[in-house]
Amino acid sequence: MIVFARHGQTAPNRDGLVLGRADPELTDEGHRQANLLAAALAGEGVTAILTSPLLRARQTAEPMGAACSVPVVVDERLIEIDWGAWEGRSTGTLKQSDVDRWKADKGAAPEGETLESLAERVESFCSEHLDGDGLVVAVSHVSPIKAAAAWAMGVDGTVAWRMYLGLASITRVGQGRSSPVLLSFNETGHLHPVEGTA
């Protein structure tokens, strides 16, 4: 099984900015979320932890590695999509016509990465790590995790526009008899522990 964990909060996430390959650190809230993720996964028998190379993902993975006694390894395939010229802009400033055109043709944001490129690298990662018997944690970003969910369901990546994936959420992909399966999506209960249990 692959457990995809989205990174914790950064200032651009908090402020509603487009965040792709820029490399901000976690906020205090993001660190709190990372610690809660680590606590949630500590008892699950994790055998490997792989992370995007971006700082926010690595900072999210570090407490998991400590809690699970597993080394954290960087995998470039887990990096966020490159938003090109849209990077750092407020989502409200993007022209709806430009966004609609991008969604319709599955191309790249201006000067950015194509959705086909994203899907290919995520499929490569999933195919490799679903082969084993262990539980692999993949710390990544909203676009790759949605791409992994679409791949598991065997649907076009444009389904992502109908998905909401929260910060520090958990999504699980497993191997069925003849195909991958989406076991869960956007688990967030670990971020709201019952008082006295965490």
WOZI-V126778 format. One record per residue. N is the residue number from 1. RES is the residue in three letters. SS is DSSP state (a for helix, b for strand, c for the rest). PSI is psi in whole degrees, 0 to 359 (999 if undefined). OMEGA is omega in whole degrees, -180 to 180 (999 if undefined). Layout:
N:RES:SS:PSI:OMEGA, N:RES:SS:PSI:OMEGA
This chain:
1:MET:c:145:172, 2:ILE:b:125:174, 3:VAL:b:109:177, 4:PHE:b:126:177, 5:ALA:b:123:175, 6:ARG:b:145:-180, 7:HIS:c:165:177, 8:GLY:c:182:-174, 9:GLN:c:141:168, 10:THR:b:169:178, 11:ALA:a:317:177, 12:PRO:a:322:175, 13:ASN:a:313:-178, 14:ARG:a:324:-174, 15:ASP:c:5:176, 16:GLY:c:34:180, 17:LEU:b:151:175, 18:VAL:c:126:-175, 19:LEU:c:112:179, 20:GLY:c:262:-176, 21:ARG:c:356:172, 22:ALA:c:158:-167, 23:ASP:c:57:179, 24:PRO:c:159:177, 25:GLU:c:169:176, 26:LEU:b:148:169, 27:THR:c:176:174, 28:ASP:a:320:177, 29:GLU:a:321:178, 30:GLY:a:320:177, 31:HIS:a:320:177, 32:ARG:a:316:179, 33:GLN:a:320:179, 34:ALA:a:320:179, 35:ASN:a:324:177, 36:LEU:a:322:174, 37:LEU:a:313:-180, 38:ALA:a:316:180, 39:ALA:a:322:-179, 40:ALA:a:327:-176, 41:LEU:a:350:-173, 42:ALA:c:327:-177, 43:GLY:c:13:-173, 44:GLU:c:6:178, 45:GLY:c:41:-180, 46:VAL:b:133:-180, 47:THR:b:341:179, 48:ALA:b:145:175, 49:ILE:b:119:178, 50:LEU:b:147:-176, 51:THR:b:151:166, 52:SER:c:151:178, 53:PRO:c:348:-176, 54:LEU:c:146:-172, 55:LEU:a:317:-176, 56:ARG:a:326:177, 57:ALA:a:317:180, 58:ARG:a:321:178, 59:GLN:a:330:176, 60:THR:a:324:-178, 61:ALA:a:329:-173, 62:GLU:a:310:179, 63:PRO:a:334:175, 64:MET:a:314:179, 65:GLY:a:317:179, 66:ALA:a:317:-177, 67:ALA:a:327:-176, 68:CYS:a:356:-177, 69:SER:c:45:-179, 70:VAL:c:135:178, 71:PRO:c:149:178, 72:VAL:b:128:-177, 73:VAL:b:134:179, 74:VAL:b:135:173, 75:ASP:c:115:-175, 76:GLU:a:335:-178, 77:ARG:a:344:-178, 78:LEU:a:2:-178, 79:ILE:c:154:179, 80:GLU:c:157:175, 81:ILE:c:148:178, 82:ASP:c:115:-178, 83:TRP:c:1:176, 84:GLY:a:231:-176, 85:ALA:a:346:179, 86:TRP:a:346:-177, 87:GLU:c:132:174, 88:GLY:c:355:180, 89:ARG:c:152:172, 90:SER:b:136:-179, 91:THR:a:332:-180, 92:GLY:a:348:-179, 93:THR:a:354:179, 94:LEU:c:133:178, 95:LYS:c:130:-179, 96:GLN:a:325:180, 97:SER:a:323:178, 98:ASP:a:317:180, 99:VAL:a:317:180, 100:ASP:a:321:179, 101:ARG:a:317:180, 102:TRP:a:316:179, 103:LYS:a:320:-175, 104:ALA:a:321:-175, 105:ASP:a:3:178, 106:LYS:c:30:180, 107:GLY:c:207:-178, 108:ALA:b:151:164, 109:ALA:c:161:-178, 110:PRO:c:119:179, 111:GLU:c:18:-177, 112:GLY:c:198:-177, 113:GLU:c:145:178, 114:THR:b:156:176, 115:LEU:a:330:177, 116:GLU:a:319:178, 117:SER:a:316:177, 118:LEU:a:310:-177, 119:ALA:a:320:-178, 120:GLU:a:315:-177, 121:ARG:a:326:178, 122:VAL:a:320:177, 123:GLU:a:319:178, 124:SER:a:315:179, 125:PHE:a:311:-177, 126:CYS:a:315:-179, 127:SER:a:320:-180, 128:GLU:a:317:-170, 129:HIS:a:354:172, 130:LEU:c:353:-178, 131:ASP:c:329:-175, 132:GLY:c:176:-179, 133:ASP:c:348:-175, 134:GLY:c:177:177, 135:LEU:b:113:-178, 136:VAL:b:128:173, 137:VAL:b:130:178, 138:ALA:b:112:-180, 139:VAL:b:118:-171, 140:SER:b:211:-169, 141:HIS:c:172:-173, 142:VAL:a:314:-175, 143:SER:a:313:177, 144:PRO:a:324:-179, 145:ILE:a:319:175, 146:LYS:a:321:178, 147:ALA:a:321:178, 148:ALA:a:320:178, 149:ALA:a:317:179, 150:ALA:a:317:178, 151:TRP:a:315:-179, 152:ALA:a:325:-179, 153:MET:a:351:-180, 154:GLY:c:34:-179, 155:VAL:c:163:179, 156:ASP:c:144:-178, 157:GLY:a:344:179, 158:THR:a:349:174, 159:VAL:a:340:-179, 160:ALA:a:329:-178, 161:TRP:a:347:179, 162:ARG:a:15:-179, 163:MET:c:143:171, 164:TYR:c:129:-180, 165:LEU:c:114:-176, 166:GLY:c:161:174, 167:LEU:c:142:177, 168:ALA:c:27:178, 169:SER:c:167:179, 170:ILE:b:135:176, 171:THR:b:134:-174, 172:ARG:b:131:177, 173:VAL:b:130:-180, 174:GLY:b:178:179, 175:GLN:b:118:175, 176:GLY:c:192:-179, 177:ARG:c:318:-175, 178:SER:c:1:-178, 179:SER:c:161:173, 180:PRO:b:158:179, 181:VAL:b:146:174, 182:LEU:b:113:-176, 183:LEU:b:326:176, 184:SER:b:162:-180, 185:PHE:b:131:174, 186:ASN:b:46:173, 187:GLU:b:130:180, 188:THR:c:5:-178, 189:GLY:a:329:-179, 190:HIS:a:342:-180, 191:LEU:a:352:-178, 192:HIS:c:61:-176, 193:PRO:c:147:176, 194:VAL:c:136:-177, 195:GLU:c:132:179, 196:GLY:c:355:-179, 197:THR:c:354:-180, 198:ALA:c:999:999
